[in-house]
Amino acid sequence: MTEVRLEGVSKSFGALHAVREVTLEIDQGELMAVLGPSGCGKTTLLRTIAGFERPDTGSVVVAGREVAGPGRFVPPERRRIGMVFQDYALFPHLTVKANVAFGLAARPRDEREPLTRRTLELVGLQHKADRYPHELSGGERQRVALARAMAPEPALVLLDEPFSSLDASLRAGLRREVELILRDAEATALLVTHDQEEALSLADRLAVMREGRIVQVGAPEEVYVRPASRWAAQFVGEVNVLAGVAHGTGVETELGVFDLRAPASGSVHVAVRPEQLELRADHDGNAEVVAREFRGHDVLYRLRHEAGRVVLVQLPSLELHEVGERVFVRPAASAVTTLVD
Amino acid sequence: MKSDGIDAWAILTVLCAAAVAAPLIGLPLSFAVAPGRLSEFSRLVPEAIGATAVLVAGVGAGTLLLGTALAALVSFCDFPGRGWIEWVLVLPLAMPGYVFTLFALGLDVPGIRSSLGAVCVFTLVLYPYVYLLARAAFLAQSRTLLEAARGLGLSRRAAIARVGLPLARPAILGGVALALMEALADFGTVNLLGVQTFTDAIYKVWFIAFDRDAAMQLATLLVSVTLTLLVLERLARGRARYHQLAARGDLAPPVRLRGVAATGAVLAPLALVGLVVIAPLAQLAVWSIESIRDGLLAPEFATAARNSVLLAAMSAVLVPLAAILLAYGARASRSRLAAGAARTATIGYGLPGSVVAVAVIVPLGWIERRIDAVAGTGLLLTGTVIGLFYAYLVRFLALAWGAVEASFTRIPRQLDEAARGLGADRLEVLARVHVPLMRAGLVTAALLVFVEVMKELPATLLLRPLGGDTLAIAVWQATTESLFRTAALPALLIVLVGLLPVAAMIRLSGRRGAELEAAQTAGAWAEELEERRVVPA
């Protein structure tokens, strides 16, 4: 069931078109991520949904109610949307408990206390209820911000780059924690991020955004495997874009023949992910290792192909090749590729 | 269609700003309404210009020398007791010029009733403006600059003269401009000493000739002088801000004074503050006791004290409230119109109280006649405290606004948005998030307004309702009649109340202890002083 529907939403600031004609649907209980480089308009989109910006055109419908549209603008306090801010925006003069209870002022008195307690338990901070924000760690602050946004049981929770002000070492663990909290509460959530790893690992679906437009929407694996454009392929993960000639279900490139996801013919470009290639040491090989990025569980090699281009290859770190080594690079056995522009 | 209240807040801000700024904008119109009226007072204008020129030159030079010398002494030299002498030197801020004049007149200091006497009085009570700004500038200078000058062959003294002073020049001139504006705004001192400046002329034209148009024209001339000073101050400051960026925590180590020099460094400031604050306080205390013993207290003393406290207390509530309205309106509506309006509303503080009084009387009188025609209420506005509150609002709004606005800018906008996302409307955001977070700023604003209203003389004098004397008026009245003992107790009370904010500032710096933090406090305080007087860009 659709919980949030954006239709043709645009927002400009003077000559800057921050959001252009965005149409997007989010299902109930779904965790959606808007992924895009900084300046692509994703934060403006989020603020427009929250009601901090007024769209120039288009409409926003939340839980069956139009909150923004032609001749209609519901102020943020009446939208039933919770928001987690990038640096949390916790009220420094209130305790954790009072922060979480802030949005419950309109509830009957006897509901507030149990609801606050339940929400704090949900994020595992019941023992810090009487602390002040400055007495908490970064991760705890974030969980308070999340609890505060969720306590009024909003129809939608918005998260604006929620992990960007945390240490890298904390990020992965918290990401999982936040995901579990949101799923536990069966919340509908929209997360904005420029971190592709975050978006890919967290979201049910991704919306890839560029220069104010949504260029692709889909499940993470779909966006990764079937990028809608060369730009999307390059932005979501690493990619080799190869020129080739398509004959039906196969495409012939300078690195060999790949299977095509959809039949085509003629001169095309295909997106080949680094893990869709394999290599072996070979003195008469067709490429040379020019750089190696060791990442623990895998290794990313940067090769110079004999035709002159740079090729990225990702392999498990079981066997290592040295910089300067001659290698032979070719399509991996199951490599199926997608056409890009 | 749903409105989210953007327009309501913007409109409120603009209305509030218009109410405050309109009378001042109306001042020059008096030349159009009654041209040539001033020629009836042909002797007043040249005399006022002459006296003003003497004051500007004398007070400018006096505060420049005294303030800068003292600031250099405590910034570049170390001597026993420097830590508290630094702060003792600020105390004269609490001494209104007319109270010191009362002291000097009461002791019958020879030659005091002259322009030179007025210059001396103003220099003694106004030098802290220069002192504070210069000191903040000196302490913000990085030691490397002075060390570089030493490395290039300059003696320590020469390095201070050729590097330290020039770098602090914008701040020093800013301080001089503040002191001069205070001197130009003063009425009590010049009136009591018989120096015929603009404020004195306005009073005479108003109360003796009852010519409001001429008074407005004189006020317009005085405003032009004040605005010229403001512009000069702006120009002098130039990019002063950049100097403040010099490395923190990298203070030039002061030179340790010994022997005679150290003794002089301790005694000179103490003698100065003894003369300007301690001796007058002691003398006032003695006179107060005598006046009580001999039954010399004015019969209306109790009423005056009550009036002062009531006026000051109510202003201390009303003016910060208006400041919150303005500052929050500009913040909440986020429109340029509202932001501009908020700044316009703060121009009153650069202006002398007598100018403000003259400026507000005309629109008030106009509205009053309209209301009277309908309801027969008589002098509803100009004959009651309403007119007085209006004048205080115009004059002191900037003071409260500065403190409130400074607190507002420290509250991140995301907090507003977070609160609204949680269902709070704009008024609730103000009540549940902003006000609790700015409690300190609000107390500061209230305290500053309270003290200023207690001290205020010319606007109160011109606008007070019949029988509405205040302590300040009681001091002035008794002094004009040479009843120094009668004037003493109200004067003593004004000075003691005026010491509150100065004491608060000193305690604040004392509690934090560290040299550096004291410097920063001085900087913040100096900036605040500066903000109070500068027409925002």
Interface residues (C-beta under 8 A of the other chain):
Chain A: A50 G51 F52 G71 R72 F73 V74 P75 P76 E77 R78 R79 I81 G82 M83 F85 Q86 D87 A89 L90 F91 P92 H93 F102 G103 A105 A106 R148 A149 P152
Chain B: M1 K2 S3 D4 G5 P412 Q414 L415 E417 A418 A419 R420 G421 L422 G423 A424 D425 E428 R432 V433 P436 L437
